[in-house]
Amino acid sequence: MSADDRLYRLLPAVLRQRDHAQGEPLRAMMRILAAELRVLELETETIYDDWFIETCSEWLVPYIGEALGVRGLRPLTATGFSTRAFVANLLDHRRRKGTASELEQLGRDLTQHGSVVTEAFTRLVVTPHLQHVRQGARTAEIRDPGPLEHLGGPFGDDARVPDIRAIERARSMRPADLEHGLWNVPNVALHLFTLQSRPIVRAEARPIAGETGWYRFDPLGRDTTLFSRPFPEDDITALAGPEHVARALTRLELAQEERGEVPMRWLGPNAVVRVRTLDEDGNEVLFSTAEDLVVDTDGDDIPDAPQPLVAVGSDASPRLRIAHLADLRAGGLPTRRPRDPRIVHIDPENGRLVLHPDAPTPAAVLVDYAIGHASPIGAGPWDRTAGFAEQLRAEGVVLENVDAQWGVARQGADGTEVFATLGEAIEAWNAFVATEGPEVTGVIAVMDSRHHARTNAADVPVDIELPLGARLIIVAGAWPRLDVDGVPTRVPGMVDPNNLRPTILGDLTVGTDPTVPSTATRSGGLWLNGLVIEDGLRVLPGALERLSIRHCTTGAMGTGLQVESAGPSTSNTTLEVDLEASLLGSLQATAPTRTLRATTCVVHGPDAAVDLPEAHLQLQGTTLVGSTSCRVLEASDCIFSGRVDTEHTQQGCIRYSFVPSGSHTPRRYRCQPDLSLGDLDDPVLRQRVLARVRPVFTTLDPALPAYAQLAQACPIEIRRGGEDRLEMGVFFHQQLPWREDNLRTMFRQFLRHGLDAGLRYEN
């Protein structure tokens, strides 16, 4: 009997026997009652859970806060954000009201950013007095590089002269004055570290072209900064230090750890930065700061063969050394190399590493490190489980009903279910769909964070073939084994899209042959999730119906998507493209693509961001760096940094967006700089407004963590010009202005009388 028969099993056996003789009508009725009983039990359990802030439903959090006297907070719906921690800690906040540690906790609970409080009066220059000995602030010691690393920041101890300007004038200041007004007796600054960090494990470093033994941590071969992983504070009353927030690592602090001058944090047993070399036989060598060379032959991260260190001179050298590996002023890489073949030099500020020139050339260099990011957009090691399910659900794709699944892994391939190259897995799909017919659904799971090419075992590029009605899903995720009758088995449809960031070398090519007869009764297409694609995606001339890209990254300022056509109005005319949470290069098409929808994306082209003259664009919370051309445009809460040209201006609408002056668009509603210009007729004043009201980004370098993030110097008309006074562009969904408003509201309630508070953004 199944679980639905639990009420039926409670009946006397004689009744069950009579019921069986009559065709079991009683059993059917009892199953209905059991289903209702289960609903009642779930409701009872939910009601019990909703009594506690730790387990209640999200919609109940504001109501519990209301019962505790929380007033004036905006309800936030940003993905992954909740005020649950603030409500849970509210009584503790009130007990410690006004203390620096409580204000730090308040900043973390209401913004989910790392926060550090600086009390300005503790850093001011004062006249010494024997009855009032001041500790902490001091003049800068130029012979000690350690304090100079934190000079002027929240972790510094340098003495400052008073600055009598108001600390909270920053909203209306000129960009050059944003940091002024902090150092005064009543001032308290809350420094917010807006960037987050996520660890990447066993990723493949990218060799530097034309060099031997040189590698970059970034999978696309770009210089990038390595980030720290914040440690929890030991005591609730302690103030946050550099190790408690996510920030870029520096050469100095890692070198001090390596030399033993400070306690191990980033290079210790729970290291953030680790380097492994992999030989042709699959043996790994783990480089660390330990006194032994650790060999891991089975790849399970457990050291199994320590070997004594080879001495260099009189001292034993550690395995991992910190060095300055930036380009020389005259150009080129520095000539300095490790002194021992079993030593590796790394540079955390540039994301580079170098091996000894006489060291054996490894088959691959695997690295562990943490990346910084403003939001989980693009390919990354974040959990994509909910987004992946939503992506498939939009088209009615059910993973449990897939017809076939293959894995791709550089190690552990068996040639049947798991292949060593992506091209072999694509070949298996092409053969399967040719045999089984068009209406099939297949999954290819890329199961590691290594580099993969769409070539087969013979090193021949393989194109994805998608007959009409066929559906293929390529996702970065593990394919776990399940215990089926005591045998570990890989079950089709089981994917864990989490913690991985594989890189597809070159481009990914897909095509559909429209000349092949098809009896398909459904639309087919290609779904991509969690991939870094070096040269973007290319759609060959054909009849592709659907393309969905989510949490993917392509080589920015290159080609993100290229839709080709064999002739005018002959192919890909029904293609619908869905983009979400992705960082892409330019979108181009020579075919009359039907529709392109983009939500929470950055599209960055060298000249044109979007060149789809026949497409209907539907954009939401997207930043486009470059010009845009299309047939019909609907956009909301977007930033167009280049000219916009729309063919049909009587259709569509642009709302709450930045559109450069001189663009040819449909009607605009509350867009900038139109709203700021108003009825100004003076050409001089108009030019001043146009020069001021424009987007200002922290950086447009896609290799940096703050890519496409609006700078604090960005005009408030853009930082709060989106719908509901939120910011325009790709970070619209994070509701950062509302978080800031909530923090300012609560700050006034928990600040000591006579003090003045202000916010400072550190990264």
C-alpha positions in Angstrom: 0.0 0.0 0.0 1.1 3.5 -0.7 1.2 6.5 1.6 -2.2 7.5 0.4 -3.7 4.4 2.0 -2.7 5.2 5.6 -6.3 5.9 6.7 -7.4 2.8 4.8 -4.9 0.6 6.7 -6.6 1.7 10.0 -9.8 0.0 9.0 -10.5 -3.6 10.3 -9.3 -6.3 8.0 -12.8 -7.6 7.4 -13.9 -4.3 5.9 -10.9 -4.2 3.7 -11.7 -7.8 2.5 -15.3 -6.9 1.6 -14.1 -3.7 -0.1 -11.7 -5.7 -2.2 -14.4 -8.1 -3.3 -16.5 -5.1 -4.5 -13.8 -3.4 -6.5 -12.4 -1.2 -3.6 -14.7 1.8 -3.7 -14.1 2.4 0.0 -10.3 2.5 -0.6 -10.8 5.2 -3.3 -12.9 7.3 -0.9 -10.4 6.9 1.9 -7.6 8.1 -0.4 -9.5 11.3 -1.0 -9.9 11.8 2.8 -6.2 11.1 3.3 -5.3 13.8 0.8 -7.4 16.3 2.6 -5.9 15.2 5.9 -2.4 15.8 4.5 -3.4 19.3 3.5 -4.7 19.9 7.0 -1.5 18.7 8.6 0.6 20.9 6.3 -1.5 23.9 7.2 -1.1 23.1 10.9 2.7 22.8 10.5 2.8 26.1 8.6 0.8 27.9 11.3 3.2 26.6 13.9 6.2 27.7 11.9 4.7 31.1 11.3 4.8 31.9 15.1 8.6 32.2 14.9 10.7 34.8 12.9 13.3 32.1 12.0 10.8 29.8 10.3 7.8 32.0 9.3 6.8 32.7 5.7 8.5 35.7 4.1 5.2 37.6 3.8 4.8 37.5 7.6 8.2 39.2 8.4 6.8 42.8 8.1 3.8 41.9 10.3 6.0 40.5 13.0 8.2 43.6 12.7 5.0 45.8 13.0 4.2 44.0 16.3 7.7 44.9 17.6 7.2 48.5 16.7 9.1 48.7 13.3 7.8 51.7 11.4 8.6 53.3 8.1 10.5 50.5 6.3 9.9 49.9 2.6 8.9 46.3 1.8 11.7 44.8 -0.3 11.2 42.1 -2.9 14.7 41.8 -4.3 15.7 38.2 -4.9 17.6 36.8 -2.0 17.0 39.8 0.2 15.0 39.8 3.4 14.5 42.0 6.5 14.2 38.8 8.6 17.6 39.3 10.2 16.8 42.9 11.3 13.4 41.8 12.8 15.1 38.8 14.5 17.8 41.0 16.0 15.6 44.0 16.8 15.5 43.5 20.6 19.2 43.0 20.7 19.6 46.2 18.6 17.6 48.1 21.2 19.6 46.8 24.1 22.9 47.9 22.4 21.4 51.1 21.0 23.9 53.7 20.0 27.1 51.5 20.2 29.3 51.3 17.2 29.0 47.5 17.0 25.2 47.8 17.0 25.3 50.3 14.1 27.5 47.9 12.1 25.0 45.1 12.7 22.2 47.4 11.7 23.9 48.1 8.4 24.4 44.4 7.6 20.8 43.5 8.5 19.2 46.2 6.4 21.4 46.2 3.4 23.2 42.8 3.4 26.4 44.6 2.7 29.6 44.4 4.7 29.6 47.4 7.1 32.2 49.1 9.2 31.6 52.0 11.5 34.1 54.9 11.9 33.6 57.3 14.8 35.3 60.4 13.5 36.2 61.9 16.9 38.5 58.9 17.6 40.7 59.9 14.6 40.9 63.6 15.1 44.1 65.4 15.9 44.0 66.7 19.5 46.4 68.4 21.9 47.9 65.7 24.2 47.2 65.8 27.9 48.5 63.6 30.6 45.1 63.2 32.2 43.5 62.3 28.9 45.7 59.9 27.0 44.4 59.2 23.5 45.0 55.9 21.9 44.4 54.9 18.3 44.9 57.8 15.9 48.5 58.6 14.9 50.5 60.3 12.2 51.3 58.3 9.2 54.4 56.1 9.4 55.8 56.1 5.9 58.4 53.4 6.7 55.7 50.9 7.6 53.7 49.8 4.5 51.0 48.0 6.5 49.1 51.1 7.9 49.6 52.8 4.5 47.5 50.1 2.9 44.5 51.4 4.9 45.3 55.1 4.8 42.1 57.2 4.7 39.9 54.2 4.8 37.7 52.7 7.6 40.5 50.4 8.8 43.2 53.1 9.1 44.4 54.7 12.3 45.8 57.9 10.8 45.1 61.2 12.5 42.9 63.7 10.7 42.2 67.4 11.0 38.6 68.5 11.5 36.3 69.1 8.6 33.3 71.1 9.6 31.1 70.5 6.5 28.0 68.3 7.0 28.6 64.6 6.6 25.3 64.0 4.7 25.7 66.6 2.0 26.9 63.9 -0.4 23.5 63.6 -2.2 23.8 67.1 -3.6 27.6 67.4 -3.8 29.7 67.7 -6.8 31.5 64.4 -7.5 34.9 65.8 -6.3 33.4 66.5 -2.8 31.8 63.2 -2.1 34.4 62.2 0.5 34.4 65.6 2.3 32.6 66.4 5.5 33.5 63.2 7.4 36.1 64.2 10.0 34.2 66.1 12.7 33.5 65.6 16.3 29.8 64.5 16.1 30.2 62.4 12.9 29.8 58.7 12.6 30.3 57.1 9.2 28.9 53.7 8.1 31.2 52.3 5.4 29.3 49.9 3.2 31.2 47.3 1.1 28.6 46.7 -1.6 30.5 44.0 -3.5 30.1 40.4 -2.5 32.5 37.5 -3.0 31.9 33.9 -4.0 34.5 31.1 -4.1 35.4 29.2 -7.2 37.0 25.7 -6.7 39.2 23.8 -9.1 38.8 26.3 -12.0 41.2 26.2 -14.8 43.7 29.1 -15.2 44.1 30.5 -18.6 47.6 30.4 -20.2 49.0 33.8 -21.3 49.4 33.7 -25.0 53.0 33.6 -26.2 54.5 32.9 -22.7 55.6 29.7 -21.1 54.5 29.1 -17.5 52.4 32.3 -17.2 48.7 32.0 -16.4 45.7 34.2 -15.5 43.0 33.2 -13.0 40.3 34.7 -15.2 38.8 32.1 -17.6 38.8 34.6 -20.5 42.4 35.5 -19.9 41.9 39.0 -18.4 43.6 40.7 -15.5 41.3 40.7 -12.5 41.5 41.1 -8.7 41.1 38.2 -6.3 38.7 38.8 -3.4 38.7 37.7 0.2 36.0 35.7 1.9 34.6 37.4 5.0 35.1 35.7 8.4 32.4 35.9 11.0 33.1 38.1 14.0 34.1 36.4 17.2 32.1 38.6 19.5 28.8 40.5 18.8 30.3 43.6 20.5 33.5 43.5 18.4 34.0 45.9 15.6 34.5 44.7 12.1 38.1 44.4 10.7 39.5 43.9 7.2 38.9 40.1 7.5 35.2 40.6 8.1 34.2 42.2 4.8 34.5 41.1 1.2 37.2 43.2 -0.5 40.0 42.9 -3.0 43.1 41.2 -1.6 46.5 43.0 -1.8 50.0 41.7 -2.3 51.2 43.1 1.0 48.7 41.4 3.3 49.2 38.0 1.6 53.0 38.4 1.7 52.8 39.1 5.4 50.8 35.9 5.9 53.3 34.0 3.8 56.2 35.2 5.9 54.3 34.5 9.2 54.1 38.1 10.3 50.4 38.0 10.7 48.0 35.1 11.5 47.0 32.9 8.5 43.6 33.9 7.0 43.7 33.7 3.2 46.6 31.2 2.8 45.9 29.0 5.8 44.3 25.6 6.1 41.0 27.0 4.9 42.7 28.9 2.1 40.9 31.2 -0.3 43.7 31.1 -2.8 45.2 27.7 -3.8 47.0 26.5 -6.9 47.2 22.9 -8.3 49.1 21.6 -11.3 47.7 18.6 -13.1 49.9 16.3 -15.2 48.9 14.1 -18.2 48.3 11.1 -15.9 45.8 13.0 -13.8 48.1 13.5 -10.7 47.7 16.7 -8.9 50.3 18.8 -6.9 48.8 21.2 -4.4 51.0 24.3 -3.8 50.6 25.7 -0.3 52.5 27.6 2.4 53.0 24.3 4.4 56.4 22.8 5.0 55.6 19.8 2.8 54.8 19.3 -0.8 51.3 17.9 -0.8 50.4 15.5 -3.6 46.7 14.5 -4.3 46.7 11.6 -6.7 43.0 10.8 -6.6 41.6 14.3 -6.9 39.5 14.1 -3.6 41.3 17.2 -2.0 42.8 14.9 0.7 46.6 15.0 0.9 47.8 11.4 0.5 51.6 11.7 -0.1 53.5 14.4 1.7 57.1 14.8 0.4 59.9 16.8 2.1 60.6 20.3 0.7 63.7 20.8 -1.4 65.9 23.3 0.4 67.1 26.4 -1.5 70.2 27.7 0.2 69.9 27.4 3.9 66.2 28.0 4.2 63.2 25.9 3.0 61.0 28.0 0.7 57.3 27.7 0.8 55.3 26.4 -2.1 53.2 29.5 -2.7 54.9 32.9 -2.9 53.4 36.4 -3.4 55.1 38.5 -6.0 54.5 41.6 -8.2 53.6 40.3 -11.6 52.2 43.4 -13.3 53.4 44.5 -16.7 56.7 46.4 -16.8 56.7 50.1 -17.6 58.5 49.4 -20.8 56.0 46.8 -21.6 56.0 43.0 -21.3 56.0 40.7 -18.4 58.7 40.8 -15.6 61.6 38.3 -15.9 61.5 37.3 -12.3 60.5 33.7 -11.8 60.4 31.3 -8.8 63.8 30.0 -7.7 62.7 26.4 -7.3 60.6 24.3 -9.7 58.2 23.5 -6.9 57.4 27.1 -6.1 54.7 29.2 -7.8 54.4 33.0 -7.7 51.0 34.6 -7.6 49.8 38.2 -7.8 46.4 38.7 -6.2 46.0 42.3 -7.5 46.3 41.2 -11.2 45.1 37.7 -10.9 48.3 36.2 -12.4 50.6 33.3 -11.5 53.9 32.1 -12.9 55.8 28.8 -12.7 59.5 28.1 -12.7 61.0 28.1 -16.2 62.4 24.6 -15.7 59.2 23.2 -14.2 57.4 20.5 -16.3 54.7 22.0 -18.4 51.4 20.9 -16.7 48.4 19.6 -18.6 46.4 22.2 -16.7 46.7 24.6 -13.7 43.7 24.5 -11.4 43.1 27.4 -9.0 40.8 28.1 -6.1 40.0 31.8 -5.5 37.1 34.1 -4.7 35.6 36.5 -7.2 33.9 39.8 -6.4 30.6 40.8 -7.9 27.9 43.4 -7.4 25.0 40.9 -8.1 24.8 37.3 -9.2 24.5 38.2 -12.9 26.3 36.3 -15.7 28.1 33.0 -15.3 29.4 32.4 -11.8 29.5 29.9 -8.9 26.2 31.0 -7.4 23.2 28.8 -6.9 21.1 28.9 -10.0 18.6 26.2 -9.0 15.5 28.4 -8.8 16.4 30.4 -11.9 17.1 27.2 -13.9 13.7 25.8 -12.9 12.0 29.0 -13.9 13.8 29.1 -17.2 12.5 25.7 -18.1 9.1 26.2 -16.7 8.5 29.2 -19.0 8.4 26.7 -22.0 6.8 23.8 -20.2 10.1 21.8 -20.1 10.1 19.2 -17.3 13.5 17.8 -16.4 12.0 14.6 -15.1 10.6 13.9 -18.6 13.8 14.4 -20.6 14.6 11.7 -23.1 18.4 11.6 -22.7 21.2 13.2 -20.8 25.0 13.4 -21.2 27.7 14.8 -19.0 31.0 16.7 -19.9 34.0 16.5 -17.6 37.7 16.7 -18.2 38.3 14.0 -15.6 36.3 10.8 -15.0 34.8 10.5 -18.5 33.5 7.1 -19.5 32.8 7.7 -23.2 29.2 6.6 -22.8 27.4 8.9 -20.4 30.2 11.4 -19.6 32.4 12.7 -22.3 35.8 14.4 -22.1 34.9 17.1 -24.7 31.8 19.1 -25.3 32.0 18.2 -29.0 31.6 14.5 -28.2 28.5 15.2 -26.1 27.1 17.3 -29.0 27.8 14.4 -31.4 25.9 12.1 -29.1 22.9 14.5 -29.1 23.0 14.9 -32.9 23.0 11.1 -33.4 20.2 10.7 -30.8 17.9 13.2 -32.4 18.6 11.8 -35.8 17.5 8.4 -34.6 14.7 9.1 -32.2 12.9 11.9 -34.2 12.4 15.6 -33.7 10.2 15.8 -30.6 12.8 14.8 -28.0 14.4 16.7 -25.2 18.1 16.3 -24.2 20.3 17.7 -21.5 24.1 18.2 -21.6 25.5 18.9 -18.1 29.0 20.5 -18.0 30.2 19.1 -14.7 33.4 21.1 -13.9 34.8 24.6 -14.0 37.4 23.7 -16.7 37.9 24.9 -20.3 35.9 23.0 -22.9 35.9 23.2 -26.7 33.1 22.1 -29.0 35.5 19.8 -30.7 35.3 16.0 -30.7 38.0 13.4 -30.0 39.5 14.1 -33.5 39.7 17.8 -32.7 37.0 18.6 -35.3 34.4 21.4 -34.4 30.9 20.1 -34.0 27.8 22.2 -34.6 24.6 21.6 -32.6 21.8 20.3 -34.8 18.3 21.1 -33.7 15.5 19.8 -36.0 12.1 21.5 -35.7 10.5 20.5 -32.4 13.7 19.2 -30.7 14.8 20.8 -27.4 18.4 20.8 -26.1 19.5 22.1 -22.7 23.1 22.9 -21.9 23.7 23.7 -18.3 26.6 24.1 -16.0 25.9 21.7 -13.2 26.8 18.4 -11.5 25.1 15.2 -12.5 24.9 13.3 -9.2 24.7 9.5 -8.9 21.6 8.1 -7.2 21.3 4.8 -5.4 19.0 2.6 -7.6 18.6 -0.9 -6.2 22.0 -0.6 -4.5 23.8 0.5 -7.7 25.1 4.1 -8.1 23.3 5.3 -11.3 23.1 8.6 -13.1 19.4 9.3 -13.8 18.4 11.6 -16.7 16.9 14.8 -15.5 19.0 15.1 -12.4 21.1 18.3 -12.5 22.5 20.4 -9.7 23.2 23.9 -11.2 25.4 25.2 -8.4 29.0 26.2 -7.7 30.3 25.7 -11.2 31.5 28.1 -14.0 32.7 26.2 -17.1 34.2 28.0 -20.1 33.4 27.2 -23.7 36.5 28.1 -25.8 35.7 29.7 -29.2 32.1 30.0 -30.1 29.0 27.8 -29.8 27.2 27.2 -33.1 23.6 26.0 -33.5 21.6 25.4 -36.6 18.2 24.0 -37.8 17.8 22.8 -41.4 14.4 24.1 -42.6 14.4 21.8 -45.6 14.1 18.6 -43.5 10.4 17.6 -43.3 9.0 17.7 -39.8 5.8 16.5 -38.1 6.6 18.3 -34.9 3.6 19.6 -32.9 5.6 21.8 -30.6 8.3 24.5 -30.8 11.9 23.5 -30.2 15.0 25.4 -29.3 18.2 25.7 -27.3 18.4 26.6 -23.6 21.8 27.7 -22.1 22.5 28.3 -18.4 25.6 29.1 -16.4 28.2 29.1 -19.2 31.1 31.4 -20.1 31.3 31.4 -23.9 34.5 33.0 -25.2 33.4 34.1 -28.6 29.6 34.1 -28.2 26.8 32.2 -29.8 26.3 31.8 -33.5 22.9 30.8 -35.0 23.4 29.4 -38.5 20.9 30.0 -41.4 17.9 27.9 -40.7 14.6 27.9 -38.8 15.6 28.0 -35.1 12.4 28.8 -33.1 13.6 29.4 -29.5 16.8 30.5 -27.8 16.9 31.1 -24.0 20.1 32.3 -22.3 20.3 32.7 -18.6 23.2 33.4 -16.3 25.7 33.3 -19.2 28.7 35.4 -20.0 30.3 36.0 -23.4 33.4 37.9 -24.3 32.2 41.5 -23.6 32.8 44.1 -26.4 32.8 41.2 -28.8 30.0 39.3 -30.4 27.5 37.9 -27.9 24.9 36.6 -30.3 25.1 36.5 -34.1 22.0 35.4 -36.1 22.8 34.6 -39.7 20.6 34.3 -42.7 21.1 32.8 -46.2 19.1 35.6 -47.8 16.4 38.2 -47.1 13.4 36.7 -45.2 14.5 33.2 -45.8 15.7 31.9 -42.4 15.3 32.3 -38.6 12.3 34.6 -39.2 10.4 33.0 -36.3 13.3 33.1 -33.8 12.4 34.3 -30.3 15.4 35.1 -28.0 15.1 35.3 -24.2 18.0 36.8 -22.2 18.1 37.0 -18.5 20.8 37.8 -15.9 23.6 37.6 -18.5 26.6 39.7 -19.5 26.8 39.7 -23.2 28.7 41.2 -26.1 26.9 42.8 -29.0 23.7 41.3 -30.4 23.6 41.2 -34.2 21.4 39.7 -36.8 21.3 39.6 -40.6 18.0 37.7 -40.4 14.6 39.3 -39.5 14.5 38.0 -36.0 11.0 38.2 -34.5 11.5 39.0 -30.8 14.3 39.6 -28.3 13.5 39.9 -24.6 16.2 40.9 -22.2 15.8 41.2 -18.4 18.6 42.2 -16.0 21.4 42.1 -18.6 24.4 44.0 -19.7 24.9 44.2 -23.5 28.3 45.7 -24.4 29.5 46.2 -27.9 32.5 48.0 -29.4 30.2 50.3 -31.4 26.7 48.8 -31.5 25.2 47.0 -28.5 22.1 45.8 -30.4 21.9 45.7 -34.2 18.6 44.0 -34.9 16.9 46.2 -37.4 14.0 43.7 -37.9 13.4 42.7 -34.3 10.9 43.7 -31.6 12.9 44.5 -28.5 11.4 44.1 -25.0 13.9 45.3 -22.4 13.6 45.4 -18.6 16.3 46.6 -16.2 19.1 46.3 -18.8 22.2 48.4 -19.5 23.2 48.8 -23.1 26.7 50.1 -23.8 26.7 51.2 -27.4 24.1 52.1 -30.0 20.8 50.3 -30.4 18.8 49.8 -33.6 15.6 47.8 -33.9 12.1 47.8 -35.5 9.9 48.2 -32.4 11.2 49.0 -28.9 9.6 48.5 -25.5 11.9 49.3 -22.6 11.6 50.0 -18.9 14.2 51.0 -16.3 17.0 50.7 -18.8 20.2 52.7 -19.6 21.0 53.3 -23.3 24.5 54.8 -23.3 24.5 55.1 -27.1 22.1 56.5 -29.7 18.8 54.6 -30.1 17.2 54.3 -33.6 13.8 52.7 -33.9 12.1 52.1 -37.2 8.5 52.2 -36.0 8.0 55.1 -33.6 4.2 54.7 -33.4 4.6 51.4 -31.6 6.2 50.6 -28.3 7.2 52.9 -25.4 10.2 53.7 -23.3 9.7 54.5 -19.6 11.9 55.4 -16.7 15.0 55.1 -18.8 18.0 57.1 -19.9 17.9 57.8 -23.6 20.7 60.0 -25.2 19.6 63.2 -26.7 19.0 62.9 -30.5 17.7 59.4 -30.4 14.8 58.3 -32.7 12.4 56.4 -30.4 8.8 55.8 -29.7 7.0 57.9 -27.0 9.0 58.3 -23.8 7.6 58.5 -20.3 9.6 60.0 -17.4 12.9 59.4 -19.1 16.1 61.2 -18.7 17.4 63.7 -19.7 14.0 64.7 -21.1 12.6 65.1 -17.6 15.5 67.3 -16.4 15.4 69.5 -19.6 11.7 70.2 -19.1 10.7 73.4 -20.8 14.3 74.9 -20.9 14.8 76.9 -24.1 18.2 78.5 -23.3 20.7 76.4 -25.3 23.5 77.1 -22.8 21.4 75.7 -19.9 20.3 72.8 -22.0 23.9 71.9 -22.7 24.7 72.1 -19.0 21.9 69.7 -18.2 22.9 67.3 -20.9 26.5 67.4 -19.7 25.5 66.7 -16.1 22.6 64.2 -16.4 24.3 61.2 -18.0 25.2 57.8 -16.6 28.5 57.5 -14.7 29.8 53.9 -14.1 32.3 52.7 -11.5 33.9 50.8 -14.4 33.1 49.5 -17.8 35.9 46.9 -17.7 34.1 43.6 -17.8 37.0 41.9 -15.9 36.4 44.1 -12.8 33.9 43.2 -10.1 32.1 46.5 -10.2 31.4 46.2 -13.9 28.4 48.4 -15.1 27.7 49.5 -11.5 26.6 53.1 -11.2 29.1 55.3 -9.4 28.2 57.5 -6.4 29.1 60.4 -8.7 26.3 59.4 -11.0 23.5 62.0 -11.0 20.6 61.3 -8.7 18.3 61.6 -11.6 19.7 58.3 -12.8 20.5 56.6 -9.5 16.9 57.2 -8.5 15.2 57.7 -11.8 13.7 54.3 -12.3 10.2 53.2 -11.4 9.4 53.7 -7.7 12.5 55.8 -7.3 14.9 52.9 -7.9 18.0 53.1 -10.0 18.0 52.6 -13.8 19.9 49.9 -15.5 21.0 46.3 -14.7 20.9 46.6 -10.9 17.3 47.9 -10.8 16.1 44.6 -9.4 18.4 44.9 -6.3 16.4 47.9 -4.9 19.6 49.5 -3.5 18.0 53.0 -3.1 15.2 51.4 -0.9 17.8 49.6 1.2 19.6 52.9 1.7 16.3 54.6 2.7 15.5 51.9 5.2 19.0 52.2 6.7 18.8 56.0 7.0 15.4 55.7 8.6 16.6 53.2 11.3 19.9 55.0 11.7 18.2 58.0 13.1 16.4 55.9 15.7 19.4 54.0 16.9 22.0 56.8 16.9 23.1 58.5 20.1 21.7 62.0 20.7 24.0 64.8 19.3 25.7 62.6 16.7 25.4 62.9 13.0 25.6 59.9 10.7 26.5 59.4 7.0 27.0 56.6 4.5 30.1 55.9 2.6 30.5 53.3 -0.2 33.8 51.6 -0.3 33.7 49.4 -3.4 
